[in-house]
Amino acid sequence: MNTSRTFGLLVVLLGLAGCGTTPSTIVEHPTSARPQAQVTPSAGNGAIYQATAYRPLFEDRRARHVGDVLTIVINEKTQAGKQASSNASKNSAVDSSISAVAGLPLKSLLQGIGLNAEAATSYDDKSALNSSNTFSGSVSVTVIEVLPNGNLIVAGEKQIALDKGTEYVRLSGVVQPDTIQAGNTVSSAKVADARIEYRTSAKFDTAEVMGWLGRFFLSFIPL
């Protein structure tokens, strides 16, 4: 009795875990980072210029520190195609007979018997593959780390809950400060080592995957 209850509880827990599963990700970095703590400014000495609180009047607001936010404009379009073909053929023929040979046993029965055989094999294979993908949108990311050469490692995530599913847009990569445009925007084409993904927690794709029980039986049952 206790075994059946334990099994039932395990099934319920597995079902609940499946309902709240977050889709896997290819983004390796954390999707946010807190800015570094600022040094406490020292007391003013009465002068107009204070080194600890100085900021140029015409300094732009481009992201350059850990914790700064910038927007990546996603405009990705990929297209690939492949065609291949191969063919082969082989013909063979055999023609033999037993001629008149003196001293051959049972020559009266075997003499004149002939054997003819022909075989032909042909092979023709053609394949074509075309792939086209378009991904457009925007996502705000956070500066995770500033490299010694000034480049910025950025990462971010956007979650959109629609009805029974949640959509995840994630991005990570390396941004060169010179490519940051007005409004702190960067084209995804200018992001190095970019990892861009769009995932959903909805189980639409599970209909295409055979259940584990079916795979178990089909592993040893020939069909």
PyMOL commands that set and color helices and strands:
alter all, ss='L'
color gray80, all
select helices_A, chain A and resi 2-19+51-53+107-110+177-179+188-190+204-208+212-218
alter helices_A, ss='H'
color red, helices_A
select strands_A, chain A and resi 69-97+114-146+152-162+165-175+185-187+192-200
alter strands_A, ss='S'
color yellow, strands_A
deselect
rebuild
show_as cartoon
